[in-house]
Amino acid sequence: MKESFADKIIMVTGASQGLGKAVAIALGSAKVNVVAISRHPKNLAATQDAVEAAGGRCLCIPFDLSEFDDYGKLFLALKDQIPHLDGLVHCAGSFDRCTPLQYVKVDTFREALDMHLTAPNMLTQIMLPLLRRAEAASVVFTSCDMLEEDQNNWHAYGFAKRALAYAAAMWQGEHPEKPYRFNTLNPGRVRTDLFKRAFPGLMPDVVPLPEDATDAFLFLLSDASKSLRGQSLHAKDLINKEHQLN
Ligand SMILES: NC(=O)c1ccc[n+]([C@@H]2O[C@H](COP(=O)([O-])OP(=O)(O)OC[C@H]3O[C@@H](n4cnc5c(N)ncnc54)[C@H](OP(=O)(O)O)[C@@H]3O)[C@@H](O)[C@H]2O)c1
């Protein structure tokens, strides 16, 4: 499967650590040109080194995805630097702690909606001309267990993650015949800073590493998963599927 990625251009948000960084490095090892987005340049530079050491190339864009007024500038800065986008992986995220709905503050609630629902949709919207310039493109929204189960205390984070499944279906429904596709992927719990903050009581050692979920992202970005369009998927099912295909 890795050969089919050579020279593709794929944007990864949240690429400076955790899941996004692991996906960026896995893409690097498949010779992808990665466009890495997150806020902190120093952390992005470490991702760039790792992607390049793995065999890919990496363009770092320090950018705050909650600054919606700057999305146009981001597009203008990119449109002459890259010919197209073959993929867009939405991995950026932030979450401090679980809070019951009766106590959550309005700013916290809004920030969670902005980061986990507005940002991935608006970034997809602004990048659509670059995705359209590719022969085919795959957009992956990163969701979580709230997609499949009702869990308490996750307030707007949980609402946003569940809504991403509908977002992928709606994007696909509005582009039914086109060669680009939109899916939502639940990576399962992975051992990252966000996880440690959200589950302070859990022993992180028993939770899989973000690297354990990257095969599912690569599968969903590859031509091998072309038939998956507008779906809500779980990483463990895709990893099994990929093994069946190989
Ligand atoms: N960890 C899990 O168990 C788990 C399970 C299911 C789903 N997820 C989802 O997977 C995604 C990645 O989570 P993670 O666990 O890898 O978290 P993480 O380790 O905390 O990484 C989050 C990433 O998002 C970036 N980010 C945060 N705010 C940003 C902003 N305003 N603008 C741009 N980038 C921003 C961070 O970089 P900067 O700070 O440099 O901006 C960082 O690269 C999230 O969507 C999360 O909801 C995680």
The ligand as a MOL file (V3000), in Angstrom:
LIG
                    3D

  0  0  0     0  0            999 V3000
M  V30 BEGIN CTAB
M  V30 COUNTS 48 52 0 0 0
M  V30 BEGIN ATOM
M  V30 1 N -5.9280 10.5280 22.6080 0
M  V30 2 C -7.0430 9.8180 22.4940 0
M  V30 3 O -7.2640 8.8410 23.2230 0
M  V30 4 C -8.0490 10.1960 21.4340 0
M  V30 5 C -9.1370 9.3200 21.2600 0
M  V30 6 C -10.0670 9.6420 20.2860 0
M  V30 7 C -9.9150 10.7910 19.5220 0
M  V30 8 N -8.8610 11.6250 19.7330 0 CHG=1
M  V30 9 C -8.7510 12.8110 18.8950 0
M  V30 10 O -7.5220 12.7630 18.1910 0
M  V30 11 C -7.0940 14.0950 17.8920 0
M  V30 12 C -5.6470 14.2440 18.3620 0
M  V30 13 O -5.6280 14.1720 19.7680 0
M  V30 14 P -4.3160 13.8040 20.5990 0
M  V30 15 O -4.7450 12.8740 21.6490 0
M  V30 16 O -3.2150 13.4630 19.6860 0 CHG=-1
M  V30 17 O -4.0420 15.2320 21.3060 0
M  V30 18 P -2.6890 15.9890 21.6730 0
M  V30 19 O -1.5680 15.0270 21.8720 0
M  V30 20 O -3.0470 16.9120 22.7720 0
M  V30 21 O -2.3710 16.8380 20.3330 0
M  V30 22 C -3.2430 17.8300 19.9140 0
M  V30 23 C -2.6640 18.5390 18.7060 0
M  V30 24 O -3.5590 19.5920 18.3020 0
M  V30 25 C -2.8360 20.8020 18.1590 0
M  V30 26 N -3.7110 21.9450 18.4710 0
M  V30 27 C -4.3750 22.1730 19.6290 0
M  V30 28 N -5.0440 23.3510 19.5580 0
M  V30 29 C -4.7770 23.8600 18.3150 0
M  V30 30 C -5.1620 25.0590 17.6510 0
M  V30 31 N -5.9600 25.9710 18.2350 0
M  V30 32 N -4.7060 25.2670 16.3930 0
M  V30 33 C -3.8940 24.3730 15.7980 0
M  V30 34 N -3.5130 23.2170 16.3720 0
M  V30 35 C -3.9410 22.9670 17.6220 0
M  V30 36 C -1.6630 20.6750 19.1440 0
M  V30 37 O -0.5480 21.4530 18.7570 0
M  V30 38 P -0.2350 22.9370 19.3070 0
M  V30 39 O -0.4780 22.9260 20.7780 0
M  V30 40 O 1.1840 23.1870 18.8850 0
M  V30 41 O -1.1810 23.8300 18.5630 0
M  V30 42 C -1.3200 19.1990 18.9670 0
M  V30 43 O -0.4860 19.0250 17.8320 0
M  V30 44 C -8.0740 15.0350 18.6040 0
M  V30 45 O -9.0460 15.4710 17.6770 0
M  V30 46 C -8.7240 14.1420 19.6410 0
M  V30 47 O -10.0020 14.5880 19.9720 0
M  V30 48 C -7.9070 11.3470 20.6690 0
M  V30 END ATOM
M  V30 BEGIN BOND
M  V30 1 1 1 2
M  V30 2 2 2 3
M  V30 3 1 2 4
M  V30 4 1 4 5
M  V30 5 2 4 48
M  V30 6 2 5 6
M  V30 7 1 6 7
M  V30 8 2 7 8
M  V30 9 1 8 9
M  V30 10 1 8 48
M  V30 11 1 9 10
M  V30 12 1 9 46
M  V30 13 1 10 11
M  V30 14 1 11 12
M  V30 15 1 11 44
M  V30 16 1 12 13
M  V30 17 1 13 14
M  V30 18 2 14 15
M  V30 19 1 14 16
M  V30 20 1 14 17
M  V30 21 1 17 18
M  V30 22 2 18 19
M  V30 23 1 18 20
M  V30 24 1 18 21
M  V30 25 1 21 22
M  V30 26 1 22 23
M  V30 27 1 23 24
M  V30 28 1 23 42
M  V30 29 1 24 25
M  V30 30 1 25 26
M  V30 31 1 25 36
M  V30 32 1 26 27
M  V30 33 1 26 35
M  V30 34 2 27 28
M  V30 35 1 28 29
M  V30 36 1 29 30
M  V30 37 2 29 35
M  V30 38 1 30 31
M  V30 39 2 30 32
M  V30 40 1 32 33
M  V30 41 2 33 34
M  V30 42 1 34 35
M  V30 43 1 36 37
M  V30 44 1 36 42
M  V30 45 1 37 38
M  V30 46 2 38 39
M  V30 47 1 38 40
M  V30 48 1 38 41
M  V30 49 1 42 43
M  V30 50 1 44 45
M  V30 51 1 44 46
M  V30 52 1 46 47
M  V30 END BOND
M  V30 END CTAB
M  END
